[in-house]
Amino acid sequence: MHKYRLRLYITGRTTASDTAISNVRRICEQDLGAEYELEVIDVLERPQLAENEKILATPTLVRDLPLPARRIIGDMSDRQKVLAGLDVAPRTPKP
């Protein structure tokens, strides 16, 4: 079982969406290792999910697990802010 369950809400296949996806995947690989599950949800294709979650802006990253849930809005380019928003300590590089 994955320690972190994340959902990234995007709007279509735009440069901003692609950037957010790339940034989140990079951060997860670097700092969460294999301990995460990431689902990318396009609100144009699945508007009901966005409405149920009350997603008002994209890209939005939602951490469902572990509780409590957390949300981050933006392009996810600032690794430190994303990790702080997820309440995850950055991994220190191994020598």
C-alpha positions in Angstrom: 0.0 0.0 0.0 1.2 3.5 -0.8 1.9 5.9 2.0 0.7 9.0 0.0 -2.4 9.2 -2.2 -2.3 12.3 -4.4 -4.6 13.7 -7.1 -3.6 16.4 -9.4 -6.4 18.3 -11.0 -5.6 20.0 -14.4 -7.5 21.7 -17.1 -6.8 20.1 -20.5 -3.4 19.4 -22.0 -1.8 22.8 -21.7 1.7 24.0 -21.1 0.7 24.8 -17.5 -0.8 21.4 -17.0 2.2 19.6 -18.5 4.5 21.7 -16.3 2.5 20.8 -13.1 2.4 17.1 -14.0 6.2 17.1 -14.6 7.0 19.0 -11.4 4.8 16.8 -9.2 6.2 13.6 -10.7 9.8 14.8 -10.2 9.1 15.9 -6.6 7.4 12.6 -5.8 10.2 10.5 -7.3 12.8 12.5 -5.5 11.1 12.8 -2.1 8.5 10.1 -1.8 10.3 7.3 -3.7 7.9 4.4 -4.3 5.6 5.4 -1.4 3.0 7.4 -3.5 0.1 6.9 -5.9 -0.6 9.9 -8.2 -3.8 10.2 -10.2 -4.0 13.0 -12.8 -7.6 14.3 -13.3 -8.5 16.5 -16.2 -11.5 18.6 -15.0 -12.7 19.0 -18.7 -13.0 15.2 -19.0 -14.3 14.5 -15.4 -16.0 17.7 -14.2 -18.1 15.9 -11.6 -14.9 14.9 -9.7 -13.7 18.5 -9.6 -17.2 19.6 -8.4 -17.3 17.0 -5.7 -13.9 18.1 -4.4 -14.8 21.8 -4.8 -11.8 22.4 -7.0 -12.0 26.1 -8.0 -8.6 26.5 -9.7 -6.1 24.3 -11.6 -3.6 22.9 -11.3 -4.5 21.8 -7.8 -2.7 18.9 -6.0 -4.8 17.1 -3.3 -3.2 14.8 -0.7 -5.9 12.4 0.4 -3.7 10.2 2.5 -2.3 10.4 5.1 -5.0 12.4 6.8 -5.7 15.3 7.2 -6.1 16.1 3.5 -4.1 19.0 2.1 -4.3 21.1 -1.1 -1.8 23.0 -3.1 -2.6 25.3 -6.0 -0.2 26.4 -8.7 2.4 25.0 -11.1 4.2 23.1 -8.4 7.6 24.6 -9.5 8.7 25.4 -6.0 9.8 22.1 -4.5 10.1 23.4 -0.9 6.5 24.9 -1.0 5.1 21.7 -2.5 6.8 19.6 0.2 5.7 22.0 2.9 2.1 21.9 1.6 2.2 18.1 1.6 3.8 18.1 5.0 6.7 16.1 3.8 10.3 16.6 4.8 12.7 16.7 1.9 15.0 13.7 1.4 18.6 14.4 1.9 20.8 13.2 -1.0 22.9 10.1 -0.2 26.6 10.5 -0.7 
